[in-house]
Amino acid sequence: MNARMTGRMTGSMVGMVALVLSGCGVGAADAGFDEATQPLQSIQDNNNSLNGSGQSIGPGQSIGGQSIQPLKATVDRSSYYADQVGKATLVNTKVEKVFLPGCEEFRVERMEKAGWKDLGPNKVCIWEGLVRPIAGKQSRTDEFALGQAGMYRIKYLVGIGCEEGVPMSQADCRDLDEVYTKAFRVLAK
């Protein structure tokens, strides 16, 4: 499906297309999107998400009537040395299960002059895998190590109301959102 043809592709649909395509190694240009027509570009540039009408959604607001907040992502320190192992934790403070993509745990973003740049997932996946639930009132901790000095943050793609036992692209999630850690600094050794 081409966003220019429909003109009505919702933020969730675009997120699913981007998730599937990124898992297959297909970039925006390869998929028929250019930077001007790809709504995800504005998501990658700041901490906000877009709803289907293109309006910005901030913390505590909702997509489709259900708030993804108060999910919380944290890191264990405010600064690390290059290649030092850090820990990022995603906490589900909701009663309801939330879901992560099956293969990629998180994505890394670095602050550059133009804003936050998505450096990609923590690992390259051949297949997107089955959604991974995080039960209500539970958390998940992931390790990371970054080799280049700079300002970074960790981003989790989270689904709510997803069907279990299938890939995220087929899970028919009620809502999708991105949850970010606070920025942290990586220092040269």
LOSE-930494 format. One record per residue (C-alpha): x, y, z negated; residue in three letters. Coordinates in steps of 0.25 Angstrom, whole numbers, plus 5000, padded with zeros to 4 digits. Example, Ala and Ser with C-alpha at 12.3 -4.5 7.8 and 13.67 -1.06 7.14 Angstrom:
504949824969ALA/505549964971SER/
//
This chain:
500050005000MET/500550145004ASN/500350254994ALA/500250355006ARG/499150275012MET/498250255000THR/498550384993GLY/497850324980ARG/498850234975MET/498850244960THR/500050254951GLY/499850114946SER/499750054960MET/501050134964VAL/501750084951GLY/501349944955MET/501849964969VAL/503150024964ALA/503349914954LEU/503149804964VAL/503949874975LEU/505149904965SER/505049754960GLY/505249714975CYS/506349814977GLY/505549904986VAL/505650054984GLY/504650164987ALA/505150195001ALA/505150045004ASP/503650035000ALA/503150155008GLY/503250254997PHE/504050384998ASP/504350474986GLU/503250564989ALA/502150464989THR/502650374978GLN/501950414965PRO/502950334956LEU/503950434959GLN/503350534949SER/503250424939ILE/504750394940GLN/505050544938ASP/504450564924ASN/503850494912ASN/502450504918ASN/501550404926SER/500550434937LEU/499150394937ASN/498350364950GLY/498050504952SER/499550544951GLY/499350624938GLN/500450614928SER/500150524915ILE/500950554903GLY/501150464890PRO/499850424883GLY/498950454896GLN/498450334904SER/498350274917ILE/497050214921GLY/496450254907GLY/497450164899GLN/498650224892SER/499950144894ILE/500450224883GLN/500850204872PRO/501850114877LEU/503250154873LYS/504650134879ALA/505850164871THR/507350144871VAL/508250114859ASP/509150234861ARG/509250374867SER/510550344873SER/511450224878TYR/512850214883TYR/512950164898ALA/512650014898ASP/512250004883GLN/510949914881VAL/509749994877GLY/508349944874LYS/507049994880ALA/505749954873THR/504349964878LEU/503249964867VAL/501849924870ASN/501049994859THR/499749964865LYS/498949844861VAL/498749794876GLU/499849724884LYS/500649804893VAL/501449744905PHE/502849764911LEU/503249724925PRO/503749584926GLY/505249604929CYS/505749744927GLU/505749784912GLU/505949924914PHE/506550034924ARG/507650134921VAL/507550284924GLU/508650384924ARG/508550534923MET/509050604935GLU/509050754940LYS/507650724947ALA/507050654935GLY/506950504931TRP/507450404941LYS/506950264941ASP/508250174942LEU/507350044943GLY/507049924934PRO/508049864924ASN/508149744933LYS/507849714948VAL/506649614950CYS/506449514961ILE/504949504957TRP/504149594948GLU/503749474938GLY/502549464930LEU/502049574921VAL/502649564907ARG/501649604895PRO/502049684883ILE/500949644872ALA/500349754864GLY/501149814853LYS/502449744859GLN/503649794865SER/504749754875ARG/506249794874THR/507149794886ASP/508649824887GLU/509349914897PHE/510749964899ALA/511050084909LEU/512450104914GLY/512350254919GLN/512350374910ALA/511050454911GLY/509650474905MET/508750354907TYR/507350294903ARG/506650164904ILE/505350144911LYS/504350034909TYR/503250004919LEU/502049954910VAL/500649904914GLY/499449894906ILE/498249794908GLY/499049704918CYS/498749564922GLU/499749464916GLU/500549364923GLY/500749444936VAL/501749544942PRO/501449694938MET/501049724952SER/499949624951GLN/499549644937ALA/498449744939ASP/498849834928CYS/497849934923ARG/498950034920ASP/500450054923LEU/501350154917ASP/502850174915GLU/503350194901VAL/504750264899TYR/505750264887THR/506250404883LYS/507550444891ALA/508850394886PHE/510250424889ARG/511350324894VAL/512750384891LEU/514050344899ALA/514950254891LYS/
//
